[in-house]
């Protein structure tokens, strides 16, 4: 009886409107993740209420999901997709610019070179990672793009920037290294790097309201060569954590690398003008 009375008293004193708002927020996050999973097949929605609550309180969450794929001339092989989640109190367009800006500096070990842009707003990138001894360096050629049809179906609530390996990458990389000087990259060392047999994923950003954005990044990677799975997973998880933290830190700073030579496109496929980017990355008190 005493316990019941105390419980009743405590419930009477709690700000019920705040609890309702928090519950609504969790439902909104859950629904956005579910909708993205239904549209793309990427299993991002399997978060329980406790995990959703931790996410809403500002924690960065990560999950591992096994992926089975077919390899030519071999049996099916299993790899791991790493998924990172973060709810950030910043508008989506600022975070989008921070994530996609050329030379965003996600890792000191990463060197990247813009090979070409495409008419659909995508781009081809050469990327090289300086691996710690005794591992050989890794490199790859990827094609990026926007989920324009996804954004349209989702009434612009969800933006996706995805990437996948380019076909015939080995010969194209060899030609690129032989013809192009890439700042900060030793071509002799790069020529000995191992090419990744698998590298795909996406940035996903969903608007909760004018000031909050749900950011999800997922990546599936095979490092090639003889690298223990535990090291691959550890590397991927560390990179995702770093990327999520870095875009939050960089969202309010003007990105000097963003100019008319490399246009960034929104998730709906429309271009962001450099002047609009400067306004978007300016802190709110400076924009008013």
Secondary structure, DSSP 8 states (H G I E B T S, - for coil): -HHHHHHHHHHHHS-HHHHHHHHHHHHHHHHHHHHHHHHH--------HHHHHHHHTT--EEEEEEEEE--TTS--EEEEEEEEEEEESS-HHHHHHHHHSTT--S-TTEEEEEEEE-TTS-EEEEEEE---TTS--EEEEEEEEE-HHHHHHTTTSEEEEEEEE-TTHHHHHHHHHHH---TT--HHHHHT-EE-SEEEEEEEEEESSSS-EEEEEEEEEE--SS--HHHHHHHHHHHHHHHHHHHHHHTTS--TT-STTS-EE-TTS-EE-HHHHHHHHS-HHHH-
